[in-house]
């Protein structure tokens, strides 16, 4: 597969998974699950999948103090904070709008790179 094709497929795959996550967030909110609880369990699930994969590949993350500070701040600002905002408003704005907010930035980034 050519690099451009692989990038495009990866981009659409990531957008699809983000949209599914948003839909599951809406289902969770209608079932009475708080957005913070849903976010916590989804991030824990991702860690349970990704850390053993990294260990299996021999690409363990660094665990010195500076790296752990960076991991914490980066996760808070880029993953947890934005997802908490999105999951909190999905009941008010609707799944379509939030999924669109997730999916468009990577697609626009790709379009800008062409």
Helices and strands as residue ranges (DSSP letters): H 3-30, H 35-57, H 65-74, I 75-80, H 81-93, H 95-113
